[in-house]
Amino acid sequence: MTEADRLARKRYYLMSGVNLAAAAGAVLGLLIMGRSQATEHTLLGGALILASLYVMAVVPRAMARKWKTPAP
């Protein structure tokens, strides 16, 4: 395996880890919303879900874009 293959594998695992962490955050938000009695906790769970979905949509693309661009 070449050095470029190792780097690509490492980056893939990093991007997958970001998606996995964001999915775990969304599940945590669902748990908070489902078990909350107060409105503030429900809003906190909803905000956590929205933030997690945003991270899942934006961060891996930004990482790929950064890695694709050659260094100056």
Buried (B, 14 or more C-beta within 10 A) or exposed (E): EEEEEEEEEEEEEEBEEBBEBBBEBBEBBBEBBEEBEEEEEBEBBBEBBEBBBEBBEEBBEEBEEEEEEEEE
